[in-house]
Amino acid sequence: MLPEPFALLMTVYGGDREEHLRDAFRSAVHDQALRPDQVVLVQDGPVSEGLSACLRELVADSPVEVSFVPLEHNRGLGPALDAGLHAARHDIVARMDADDIAMPQRFQVQVPLVRAGADLVGAGLLEFGTDISDIVGRRTPPSDPADIARYSRLHDPFNHPTVVYRRSAVIAVGGYGDLPLMEDYWLFARMIANGARVVNVAEPLVYYRVGDGAYERRGGRDLLRSELRLQREMLGEGFISRPQYWRNVVVRGGYRLVPTLIRRPFYRKVVAPYGARRNRSRERAANAPLTGTAALTYLPRHARQPEQTRAPVAPLSAPPEPPAPPAC
């Protein structure tokens, strides 16, 4: 029997650069030890003629089939990804941003984990500046499923540019939706709460571009508004309790408002290596194989039967531990 096929999902919008898109596409298709069986390439609204020509070139030269999905108007990342998911023919879908670079072994490491039973698999990443020889940081996510579930109440436990997931598990909780700048966190939280089997590979498998303005974009009033909306959604769905809601508003909301000169070193020294610290601590304490996902009683509104929609849902509770650092 042939291994289960998978699709690669990328979106492109007018702000992307041709050379970055070309490098990202080649790294995730041409240079992979395990190539995708289909590429879904979504054009999110109008793009320049140069970027349009680059897209045509990539489609024509691709060694695997490309399903091109042009959207007439810019809808934003969440709706564009949902459109791409509907065009994917395979249940396993790998995400890739249009300005990052995938390491050659990325899909060879992650896809077999989904084939073996995981619904959502993330990985670590290396942040780079001008090129991949200019490494400026590293993000290591928590690996243990129980840590992932606990951490999700304060912070996105997955690096979105690294994830591979079951399309059916994403659709089961309503897809990405339209929560600008926070669509991935809200999706992953709903998947975890719906009982998705989650895994993080601690080793970095993606080079993540952090050019000029990367840390500025992690703050500001627009992001704060999205942050507050996310917290209201999580509270309304019963994913967090009211005390957790106020903690998140203060910690995460405050993080969005501090100056970039403070946000950058705090993120690199405290937030990014959190997973590595937690992984080492668990290994020392347990010195045994990782445990399974703790039982979750939460059922997202999207998955409830009509008669369940008015039933109260108890907030998830997490084992007490010192709070994790805020997210970027």
BAZA-218720 format. One record per atom (N, C-alpha, C): residue in three letters; x, y, z. Coordinates in pm, whole numbers, padded with zeros to 5 digits, always signed. Each point is the difference from the previous one (the first is absolute). Layout:
BEGIN
alaXYZ ...
END
This chain:
BEGIN
met+00084-00119+00000 met-00084+00119+00000 met+00088+00125+00000 leu-00036+00096-00083 leu+00077+00124-00008 leu-00024+00084+00124 pro+00102+00077+00045 pro-00018+00089+00115 pro-00109+00103-00030 glu-00069+00043+00104 glu-00107+00099-00017 glu+00057+00130-00057 pro-00059+00055-00105 pro+00052+00123-00062 pro-00030+00123+00086 phe+00067+00109-00031 phe-00026+00123+00073 phe+00013+00120-00093 ala-00062+00110+00043 ala+00001+00125-00076 ala+00078+00107+00075 leu+00058+00091-00075 leu+00068+00118+00055 leu-00089+00120-00025 leu-00025+00082+00104 leu-00088+00116-00010 leu+00080+00128+00022 met+00002+00086-00101 met+00069+00129+00008 met-00097+00110-00045 thr+00011+00117+00062 thr-00075+00117-00045 thr+00097+00111-00035 val-00039+00082-00097 val+00081+00112-00046 val-00089+00124-00008 tyr+00051+00114+00043 tyr-00077+00124-00014 tyr+00092+00108-00055 gly-00057+00118-00024 gly+00074+00107-00068 gly+00125+00047+00071 gly+00011-00024+00130 gly+00117+00046+00074 gly+00118-00095-00004 asp-00017-00117-00059 asp+00110-00096-00007 asp+00100+00040-00108 arg+00123-00048+00016 arg+00107+00031-00096 arg+00031-00122-00086 glu+00028+00027-00127 glu+00020-00108-00097 glu+00113-00094+00043 glu+00115+00056+00038 glu+00114-00085+00032 glu-00026-00085+00124 his-00075+00055+00097 his-00034-00077+00119 his-00095-00114-00035 leu-00101+00031-00081 leu-00096-00103-00041 leu+00069-00111-00076 arg+00090+00035-00090 arg+00070-00100-00080 arg+00082-00093+00091 asp+00071+00059+00096 asp+00081-00081+00092 asp-00089-00090+00086 ala-00111+00055+00049 ala-00090-00078+00085 ala-00058-00118-00076 phe-00048+00025-00121 phe-00062-00105-00080 phe+00102-00110-00032 arg+00116+00038-00046 arg+00101-00100-00036 arg+00041-00084+00121 ser+00014+00066+00115 ser+00044-00074+00119 ser-00105-00102+00044 ala-00129+00032-00021 ala-00108-00086+00047 ala-00045-00102-00104 val+00048+00014-00124 val-00041-00092-00106 val+00122-00067-00064 his+00080+00076-00072 his+00113-00056-00075 his+00104-00066+00092 asp+00028+00064+00113 asp+00114-00042+00082 asp-00036-00098+00112 gln-00126-00042+00009 gln-00041-00087+00109 gln+00037-00146-00025 ala+00047-00067+00105 ala+00026-00144-00009 ala-00131-00076-00022 leu-00110+00052+00055 leu-00133-00055-00022 leu-00086+00112-00058 arg-00027-00008-00129 arg-00075+00107-00067 arg-00150-00015+00020 pro-00073+00114+00004 pro-00146-00008+00006 pro-00056-00058-00129 asp-00122-00053+00009 asp-00066-00055-00118 asp-00084+00105-00073 gln-00029+00108+00068 gln-00077+00111-00057 gln+00044+00127+00070 val+00009+00109-00075 val+00023+00132+00058 val-00125+00083-00024 val-00054+00059+00106 val-00113+00093-00012 val+00057+00140+00024 leu-00003+00081-00104 leu+00059+00133+00002 leu-00113+00102-00012 val-00026+00073+00108 val-00110+00096+00004 val+00055+00141-00019 gln-00052+00071-00099 gln+00034+00141-00019 gln-00109+00082+00067 asp+00034+00064+00111 asp-00098+00073+00081 asp-00012+00144-00049 gly-00079+00020-00106 gly-00021+00134-00053 gly+00102+00038-00106 pro-00010+00123-00050 pro+00089+00046-00108 pro+00146+00001+00043 val+00089-00030-00095 val+00144+00007+00023 val+00064+00075-00116 ser+00126+00038+00017 ser+00071+00071-00106 ser+00023-00091-00120 glu+00032+00059-00113 glu+00027-00079-00120 glu+00122-00088+00021 gly+00101+00053+00071 gly+00119-00081+00026 gly-00032-00121+00085 leu-00082+00017+00104 leu-00037-00113+00085 leu-00090-00096-00076 ser-00087+00053-00085 ser-00086-00085-00082 ser+00084-00086-00094 ala+00102+00059-00061 ala+00089-00076-00088 ala+00074-00108+00077 cys+00041+00032+00123 cys+00069-00098+00083 cys-00092-00118+00031 leu-00128+00027+00028 leu-00095-00107+00027 leu-00017-00090-00122 arg-00012+00061-00118 arg-00014-00080-00122 arg+00123-00088-00022 glu+00117+00056+00028 glu+00124-00076-00016 glu+00005-00119+00095 leu-00039+00023+00126 leu+00003-00108+00098 leu-00097-00111-00036 val-00119+00037-00046 val-00099-00100-00039 val+00051-00082-00119 ala+00058+00069-00098 ala+00047-00068-00122 ala+00117-00093+00028 asp+00090+00040+00091 asp+00122-00077+00024 asp-00011-00101+00114 ser-00113-00004+00068 ser-00013-00088+00117 ser+00009-00147-00039 pro+00076-00079+00076 pro+00009-00144-00027 pro-00124-00076+00046 val-00090+00066+00073 val-00126-00063+00042 val-00115+00089-00043 glu-00119-00055-00001 glu-00119+00074-00043 glu-00026+00120+00092 val-00036+00113-00059 val-00034+00121+00075 val-00145+00037-00028 ser-00079+00014+00105 ser-00137+00051-00011 ser+00005+00148+00036 phe-00020+00087-00099 phe+00009+00144+00021 phe-00139+00055+00031 val-00011+00072+00113 val-00129+00053+00045 val+00009+00152+00008 pro-00043+00072-00103 pro+00004+00146+00004 pro-00125+00057+00067 leu+00019+00089+00096 leu-00112+00069+00065 leu-00006+00143-00052 glu-00117+00043-00040 glu-00013+00131-00063 glu+00038+00113+00094 his-00038-00011+00127 his+00029+00103+00099 his+00085-00059+00112 asn+00079+00083+00064 asn+00080-00043+00114 asn-00092-00028+00119 arg-00003-00124+00044 arg-00090-00040+00109 arg+00070-00012+00134 gly+00132-00003+00000 gly+00073-00024+00123 gly+00042-00146+00010 leu+00094-00026+00090 leu+00062-00132+00005 leu-00100-00111+00032 gly-00083+00018+00102 gly-00092-00106+00039 gly-00093-00043-00112 pro-00077+00093-00059 pro-00088-00038-00111 pro+00076-00056-00121 ala+00120+00053-00028 ala+00079-00052-00112 ala+00041-00145+00026 leu+00039-00031+00122 leu+00037-00138+00033 leu-00121-00092-00006 asp-00116+00049+00044 asp-00120-00082-00010 asp-00033-00031-00146 ala+00017+00099-00088 ala-00022-00025-00143 ala+00098-00104-00052 gly+00125+00007+00047 gly+00099-00099-00042 gly-00032-00139+00051 leu-00051-00010+00123 leu-00035-00131+00055 leu-00109-00067-00083 his-00093+00078-00050 his-00108-00056-00082 his+00053-00050-00134 ala+00114+00054-00044 ala+00058-00044-00128 ala+00096-00117+00018 ala+00032-00034+00124 ala+00092-00111+00026 ala-00072-00134-00021 arg+00061-00091-00073 arg-00060-00130-00027 arg+00038-00105+00105 his+00100+00030+00081 his+00050-00097+00096 his-00029+00046+00143 asp-00015-00096+00090 asp-00036+00034+00138 asp+00119+00053+00079 ile+00121-00041-00036 ile+00119+00054+00067 ile+00042+00126-00075 val+00013+00109+00076 val+00035+00129-00060 val+00115+00063+00079 ala+00101+00044-00072 ala+00115+00068+00061 ala-00007+00148-00032 arg+00024+00084+00099 arg-00001+00144-00019 arg+00140+00052-00031 met+00005+00106-00079 met+00128+00064-00032 met-00027+00146-00030 asp+00076+00090+00062 asp-00011+00143-00030 asp+00081+00033-00124 ala-00036+00112-00063 ala+00060+00037-00128 ala+00134+00072+00013 asp+00051+00012+00122 asp+00130+00065+00015 asp+00094-00077+00092 asp-00037-00123+00036 asp+00086-00083+00084 asp+00070-00105-00085 ile+00085-00079+00063 ile+00074-00105-00072 ile-00011-00129+00081 ala-00048-00104-00066 ala-00013-00131+00065 ala+00132-00075-00010 met+00038-00065+00108 met+00118-00086-00005 met-00033-00125-00081 pro+00097-00059-00069 pro-00028-00112-00093 pro-00068-00120+00066 gln+00023-00022+00128 gln-00057-00117+00068 gln-00134+00029+00065 arg-00054+00120-00018 arg-00119+00039+00075 arg-00115-00100-00014 phe-00046-00025-00121 phe-00115-00088-00018 phe+00034-00146+00027 gln+00123-00036-00020 gln+00044-00136+00030 gln-00011-00029+00150 val+00013+00105+00083 val-00013-00015+00145 val-00146+00009+00044 gln-00074+00098-00052 gln-00133+00029+00053 gln-00112-00085-00059 val+00001-00019-00130 val-00114-00069-00064 val-00020-00141+00055 pro+00106-00079+00022 pro-00024-00134+00057 pro-00069+00004+00136 leu+00019+00106+00077 leu-00067+00011+00130 leu-00150+00015-00018 val-00041+00075-00102 val-00144+00012-00029 val-00053-00131-00055 arg+00076-00063-00088 arg-00043-00130-00053 arg-00017-00102+00110 ala+00079+00013+00108 ala-00004-00095+00110 ala-00112+00028+00100 gly-00071+00113-00015 gly-00113+00024+00089 gly-00014+00139+00058 ala+00099+00087-00015 ala-00011+00135+00053 ala-00093+00084-00088 asp-00068+00096+00061 asp-00087+00093-00074 asp+00069+00133-00029 leu+00098+00034+00081 leu+00068+00129-00012 leu+00144-00015+00046 val+00094+00030-00087 val+00142-00015+00030 val+00071+00131-00031 gly+00063+00058+00101 gly+00080+00120-00019 gly+00148-00033+00015 ala+00083+00105-00004 ala+00144-00020+00012 ala+00065+00129+00048 gly+00126-00011+00035 gly+00078+00119+00033 gly+00039+00074-00126 leu+00052+00120+00016 leu+00046+00077-00114 leu+00119+00087+00038 leu+00075+00040-00100 leu+00113+00091+00016 leu-00036+00132-00066 glu+00014+00109+00073 glu-00026+00132-00056 glu+00125+00053-00069 phe-00017+00056-00120 phe+00115+00053-00071 phe-00028+00139-00054 gly+00108+00073-00025 gly-00011+00136-00049 gly+00016+00009-00151 thr+00121+00035-00045 thr+00023+00019-00144 thr-00003-00131-00078 asp+00057-00106+00055 asp-00003-00132-00063 asp+00013-00105+00110 ile-00007-00128-00037 ile-00005-00104+00103 ile+00133-00019+00072 ser+00105+00068-00044 ser+00124-00003+00077 ser-00004+00103+00112 asp-00099+00089-00003 asp-00015+00107+00099 asp-00108-00040+00101 ile+00030-00098+00085 ile-00097-00048+00098 ile-00001+00095+00120 val-00120+00050+00031 val-00013+00098+00108 val-00081-00053+00118 gly-00061-00116-00013 gly-00080-00053+00110 gly-00048-00140-00030 arg-00058-00063+00102 arg-00051-00136-00014 arg-00126-00012+00085 arg-00104-00061-00056 arg-00124-00027+00075 arg-00015-00150+00017 thr-00004-00044+00124 thr-00019-00141+00030 thr-00134-00017+00069 pro-00094-00073-00060 pro-00133-00015+00062 pro+00000-00111+00104 pro-00098-00001+00091 pro-00013-00112+00094 pro-00036-00126-00076 ser+00059-00114+00039 ser-00019-00125-00074 ser-00107-00090+00058 asp-00014-00003+00132 asp-00094-00091+00062 asp-00144+00046-00025 pro-00090-00091-00040 pro-00139+00041-00026 pro-00068+00068+00117 ala+00029-00045+00123 ala-00059+00065+00116 ala+00051+00144+00015 asp+00129+00020-00026 asp+00055+00136+00005 asp-00061+00087-00110 ile-00019-00058-00118 ile-00060+00075-00110 ile-00141+00046+00039 ala-00080-00091+00056 ala-00137+00035+00038 ala-00001+00106+00109 arg+00088-00012+00099 arg+00006+00097+00109 arg+00046+00136-00051 tyr+00102+00000-00081 tyr+00059+00124-00049 tyr-00096+00077-00090 ser-00091-00073-00067 ser-00090+00064-00095 ser-00097+00097+00065 arg-00013-00004+00132 arg-00090+00092+00067 arg+00060+00139+00018 leu+00128+00012-00025 leu+00066+00130+00008 leu+00071+00037-00128 his+00045-00100-00075 his+00089+00026-00112 his-00025-00101-00111 asp+00017+00042-00124 asp-00007-00092-00113 asp+00112-00102+00012 pro-00030-00128+00018 pro+00106-00100+00022 pro+00064-00052-00128 phe-00044+00050-00116 phe+00056-00044-00127 phe+00057+00117-00078 asn+00107-00025-00071 asn+00052+00097-00096 asn-00076-00021-00131 his-00092+00089-00031 his-00090-00021-00113 his+00073-00031-00132 pro+00112+00066-00033 pro+00065-00032-00128 pro+00056-00142-00009 thr-00004-00075+00111 thr+00059-00134-00001 thr-00103-00112+00000 val-00129+00029+00008 val-00094-00106+00032 val-00038-00087-00120 val-00031-00125+00032 val-00063-00096-00092 val-00119-00055+00077 tyr-00117-00008-00065 tyr-00119-00044+00073 tyr-00094-00080-00089 arg-00099-00059+00066 arg-00110-00065-00068 arg-00102+00106-00040 arg-00025+00008-00130 arg-00101+00094-00048 arg-00134-00026+00068 ser-00036-00126+00019 ser-00127-00034+00063 ser-00008+00051+00144 ala+00112-00001+00072 ala+00001+00049+00138 ala-00015+00152+00003 val+00052+00068-00101 val-00016+00146-00010 val-00144+00036-00034 ile-00057-00069-00099 ile-00137+00027-00041 ile-00098-00031+00113 ala+00031-00101+00081 ala-00089-00042+00108 ala-00025+00111+00102 val+00094+00093+00014 val-00018+00109+00096 val-00030+00133-00067 gly-00034-00004-00129 gly-00041+00122-00067 gly+00105+00068-00085 gly+00117-00062-00017 gly+00104+00062-00082 gly+00067+00117+00070 tyr+00075+00077-00078 tyr+00072+00114+00057 tyr-00094+00112+00042 gly-00098+00031-00085 gly-00086+00114+00029 gly+00071+00131-00028 asp-00055+00107+00051 asp+00053+00133-00028 asp+00024+00075+00130 leu+00113-00030+00063 leu+00043+00073+00119 leu+00141+00049-00030 pro+00011+00117-00065 pro+00130+00046-00052 pro+00110-00003+00105 leu+00115-00052-00041 leu+00123-00006+00078 leu-00001-00105+00111 met-00118-00060+00025 met-00012-00100+00106 met-00072-00126-00048 glu-00022-00011-00133 glu-00079-00112-00051 glu+00064-00136+00029 asp+00132-00006+00000 asp+00066-00130+00023 asp-00013-00043+00146 tyr+00023+00092+00092 tyr-00011-00033+00142 tyr-00141-00049+00033 trp-00102+00071-00049 trp-00136-00038+00031 trp-00036-00135-00062 leu+00051-00026-00122 leu-00022-00131-00061 leu+00062-00111+00083 phe+00126+00017+00040 phe+00068-00106+00074 phe-00064-00023+00136 ala-00044+00107+00065 ala-00068-00015+00129 ala-00126-00082-00015 arg-00078+00027-00105 arg-00123-00076-00022 arg+00031-00147-00033 met+00106-00022-00076 met+00036-00139-00032 met+00041-00076+00125 ile+00080+00063+00084 ile+00043-00065+00124 ile-00121-00032+00087 ala-00089+00098+00014 ala-00117-00019+00085 ala-00094-00106-00057 asn+00002-00021-00130 asn-00087-00098-00064 asn+00061-00140+00002 gly+00115-00014+00068 gly+00060-00131+00015 gly+00099-00038-00108 ala+00048+00096-00079 ala+00100-00030-00103 ala+00126-00057+00064 arg+00061-00095-00068 arg+00126-00058+00046 arg+00113+00090-00050 val+00072+00059+00091 val+00096+00105-00035 val+00143-00041+00034 val+00092+00045-00083 val+00141-00033+00015 val+00082+00122-00040 asn+00108+00024+00069 asn+00099+00100-00042 asn+00136-00067-00010 val+00065+00019-00112 val+00139-00043-00016 val+00087+00116+00047 ala+00082-00024+00100 ala+00078+00111+00058 ala+00105+00053-00097 glu+00055-00086-00083 glu+00108+00045-00088 glu-00053+00098-00105 pro+00079+00099-00038 pro-00045+00095-00103 pro-00006-00065-00138 leu-00109+00026-00071 leu-00018-00054-00135 leu-00029+00109-00102 val-00010+00126+00046 val-00029+00113-00088 val+00089+00117+00038 tyr+00049+00071-00102 tyr+00066+00128+00020 tyr-00106+00108-00015 tyr-00018+00080+00105 tyr-00106+00102+00007 tyr+00060+00139-00017 arg-00048+00072-00101 arg+00057+00131-00032 arg-00051+00107+00098 val+00091+00070+00063 val-00035+00109+00091 val+00070+00127-00046 gly-00037+00051-00114 gly+00062+00120-00054 gly-00036+00123+00078 asp+00028+00115-00057 asp-00028+00127+00065 asp-00148+00009+00035 gly-00027+00041+00121 gly-00138+00021+00042 gly-00067-00122+00060 ala+00069-00114+00008 ala-00063-00122+00050 ala-00048+00017+00143 tyr+00081+00059+00085 tyr-00039+00014+00140 tyr-00098+00116+00020 glu+00007+00100-00088 glu-00099+00107+00007 glu-00138-00055-00028 arg-00011-00096-00094 arg-00131-00056-00036 arg-00058-00087+00110 arg+00079-00037+00100 arg-00054-00079+00111 arg-00063+00086+00108 gly-00007+00129-00026 gly-00064+00090+00094 gly-00086+00100-00074 gly-00055+00095+00075 gly-00082+00105-00061 gly-00148-00020+00027 arg-00078+00102-00032 arg-00142+00000+00033 arg-00081-00100-00082 asp+00036-00019-00127 asp-00074-00097-00082 asp+00014-00140+00058 leu+00122-00036+00036 leu+00022-00133+00057 leu-00066-00011+00137 leu+00000+00110+00076 leu-00067-00002+00130 leu-00150-00024-00017 arg-00062+00064-00100 arg-00143-00023-00023 arg-00027-00146-00034 ser+00085-00059-00085 ser-00017-00142-00034 ser+00024-00087+00123 glu+00095+00038+00082 glu+00028-00074+00122 glu-00121-00002+00092 leu-00061+00115+00019 leu-00116+00007+00088 leu-00117-00078-00056 arg-00017+00004-00131 arg-00107-00079-00061 arg+00025-00149+00019 leu+00125-00044-00017 leu+00034-00140+00022 leu-00035-00043+00142 gln+00038+00082+00097 gln-00028-00036+00139 gln-00150-00007+00026 arg-00079+00088-00061 arg-00145-00007+00016 arg-00055-00128-00061 glu+00054-00037-00116 glu-00045-00124-00065 glu+00032-00121+00088 met+00121-00005+00054 met+00038-00115+00082 met-00082-00007+00128 leu-00030+00117+00057 leu-00084+00002+00120 leu-00142-00042-00035 gly-00054+00053-00110 gly-00136-00033-00039 gly-00019-00147-00033 glu+00103-00065-00053 glu-00006-00143-00032 glu+00029-00088+00121 gly+00037+00060+00113 gly+00032-00079+00117 gly+00138-00061-00002 phe+00086+00046-00092 phe+00135-00056-00008 phe+00087+00051+00114 ile-00026+00121+00046 ile+00071+00054+00116 ile-00104+00048+00102 ser+00040+00005+00125 ser-00086+00051+00106 ser+00010+00153+00004 arg-00087+00063+00078 arg+00006+00146+00010 arg+00132+00047+00063 pro+00049-00065+00108 pro+00133+00042+00050 pro+00110-00014-00105 gln-00004-00108-00078 gln+00098-00015-00107 gln-00016+00109-00107 tyr-00124+00036-00027 tyr-00026+00108-00096 tyr+00067+00129+00045 trp-00020+00039+00125 trp+00059+00126+00048 trp+00152-00009+00007 arg+00053-00117+00037 arg+00145-00018-00004 arg+00053+00023-00141 asn-00066-00060-00099 asn+00046+00011-00138 asn-00011+00143-00051 val-00107+00069+00036 val-00016+00138-00043 val+00114+00086+00053 val+00034-00020+00127 val+00107+00079+00061 val+00136-00038-00058 val+00030-00131-00003 val+00133-00044-00041 val+00019+00016-00150 arg-00091-00058-00079 arg+00016+00004-00145 arg-00031+00139-00056 gly-00105+00063+00055 gly-00032+00135-00045 gly+00111+00098+00032 gly+00057-00012+00120 gly+00110+00089+00037 gly+00121-00020-00089 tyr+00025-00125-00038 tyr+00112-00031-00089 tyr-00013+00072-00133 arg-00123+00016-00048 arg-00021+00068-00129 arg+00029+00149+00008 leu-00002+00057+00120 leu+00013+00145+00013 leu+00138+00046+00041 val+00086-00092+00045 val+00133+00044+00042 val+00083+00039-00122 pro+00097+00089+00015 pro+00084+00039-00114 pro+00076-00118-00059 thr+00028+00009-00129 thr+00070-00108-00070 thr+00136-00029+00063 leu+00067+00103+00049 leu+00131-00021+00062 leu-00007-00091+00121 ile-00117-00006+00063 ile-00019-00091+00112 ile-00054-00134-00050 arg-00091+00005-00097 arg-00065-00121-00049 arg+00100-00095-00065 arg+00095+00053-00079 arg+00093-00086-00073 arg+00087-00084+00094 pro+00074+00060+00095 pro+00084-00085+00086 pro-00081-00090+00091 phe-00117+00048+00045 phe-00083-00085+00086 phe-00046-00123-00076 tyr-00042+00019-00124 tyr-00045-00114-00081 tyr+00113-00100-00022 arg+00117+00050-00040 arg+00110-00091-00033 arg+00054-00075+00121 lys+00000+00065+00116 lys+00060-00063+00117 lys-00099-00080+00084 val-00130+00037-00006 val-00098-00062+00088 val-00104-00082-00075 val-00061+00060-00103 val-00111-00066-00068 val+00048-00113-00091 ala+00091+00031-00091 ala+00041-00098-00102 ala+00056-00129+00059 pro+00083+00004+00105 pro+00056-00125+00052 pro-00085-00069+00105 tyr-00126+00046+00020 tyr-00083-00059+00104 tyr-00016-00151-00020 gly-00029-00041-00123 gly-00021-00141-00027 gly+00122-00084+00033 ala+00118+00053-00033 ala+00123-00073+00029 ala+00017-00019+00150 arg-00031+00105+00077 arg+00012-00011+00146 arg-00099-00103+00053 arg-00122+00006-00050 arg-00103-00092+00047 arg+00034-00144-00039 asn+00050-00020-00120 asn+00036-00134-00045 asn+00111-00059+00085 arg+00101+00082+00029 arg+00111-00049+00084 arg-00049-00034+00140 ser-00088+00085+00054 ser-00052-00024+00134 ser-00079-00130+00007 arg-00083-00024-00101 arg-00079-00123+00000 arg+00089-00123-00017 glu+00101+00010-00083 glu+00090-00114-00020 glu+00074-00034+00128 arg+00043+00104+00072 arg+00070-00025+00127 arg-00095-00062+00101 ala-00124+00048+00005 ala-00093-00046+00102 ala-00051-00141-00029 ala-00026-00027-00125 ala-00063-00128-00034 ala+00100-00105-00044 asn+00097+00041-00083 asn+00098-00093-00055 asn-00072-00123-00060 ala-00108+00031-00072 ala-00082-00107-00056 ala-00068+00052-00125 pro-00060-00088-00083 pro-00071+00045-00120 pro-00108+00101+00035 leu-00028+00091-00094 leu-00099+00104+00022 leu-00138-00062+00019 thr-00080+00064+00085 thr-00134-00049+00029 thr-00097+00041-00107 gly-00117-00060+00002 gly-00104+00036-00096 gly-00072+00127+00039 thr-00086+00047-00087 thr-00075+00121+00025 thr-00097-00022+00114 ala-00005+00096+00091 ala-00095-00009+00110 ala-00143+00009-00054 ala-00094-00065+00069 ala-00138+00003-00045 ala-00055+00142+00006 leu-00069+00040-00104 leu-00057+00134-00007 leu-00152-00013-00010 thr-00073+00079+00080 thr-00145-00010+00003 thr-00066+00105-00087 tyr+00075+00092-00053 tyr-00055+00111-00078 tyr-00043-00046-00139 leu-00115+00049-00048 leu-00046-00025-00136 leu-00027+00134-00067 pro+00073+00034-00107 pro-00020+00131-00064 pro-00142+00016-00051 arg-00044+00124-00007 arg-00135+00030-00047 arg-00022-00055-00140 his+00106+00004-00085 his-00016-00047-00138 his-00036-00148-00007 ala+00042-00076+00100 ala-00017-00145-00005 ala-00121-00048+00082 arg-00069+00092+00067 arg-00112-00042+00084 arg-00124-00026-00082 gln-00082-00092+00049 gln-00131-00023-00059 gln-00092+00114+00039 pro-00106+00023-00077 pro-00090+00114+00030 pro-00048+00003+00143 glu-00034-00118+00056 glu-00051-00001+00136 glu+00108+00029+00103 gln+00127+00002-00042 gln+00109+00023+00094 gln+00041+00147+00006 thr-00048+00081-00091 thr+00054+00135-00012 thr-00027+00086+00122 arg-00106-00031+00076 arg-00032+00082+00117 arg+00052-00060+00130 ala+00060-00117-00011 ala+00050-00064+00121 ala+00125+00070+00049 pro+00013+00024+00130 pro+00122+00063+00051 pro+00120-00090-00018 val+00111+00060-00028 val+00124-00075-00021 val+00100+00042+00106 ala+00048-00096+00076 ala+00095+00033+00106 ala+00135+00036-00060 pro+00063+00108+00047 pro+00133+00036-00052 pro+00100-00109+00030 leu+00096-00015-00089 leu+00108-00094+00023 leu+00085+00049+00115 ser+00047-00091+00080 ser+00090+00037+00108 ser+00134-00062-00026 ala+00104+00071+00037 ala+00135-00050-00021 ala+00067-00024+00134 pro+00089-00098+00009 pro+00075-00020+00124 pro+00077+00126+00035 pro+00004+00038+00127 pro+00068+00124+00036 pro+00148-00006-00030 glu+00049+00108-00055 glu+00144+00013-00025 glu+00027+00147-00025 pro+00124+00045+00010 pro+00029+00141-00027 pro-00047+00036-00140 pro-00056+00121-00018 pro-00050+00039-00132 pro+00110+00003-00103 ala-00035-00040-00123 ala+00095+00005-00111 ala+00016+00142-00048 pro+00106+00029-00074 pro+00022+00135-00050 pro-00100+00034-00108 pro-00030+00128-00023 pro-00096+00041-00103 pro+00052-00032-00139 ala-00096-00008-00094 ala+00035-00035-00138 ala+00028+00123-00082 cys+00066-00028-00113 cys+00018+00106-00096 cys-00119-00002-00094 
END
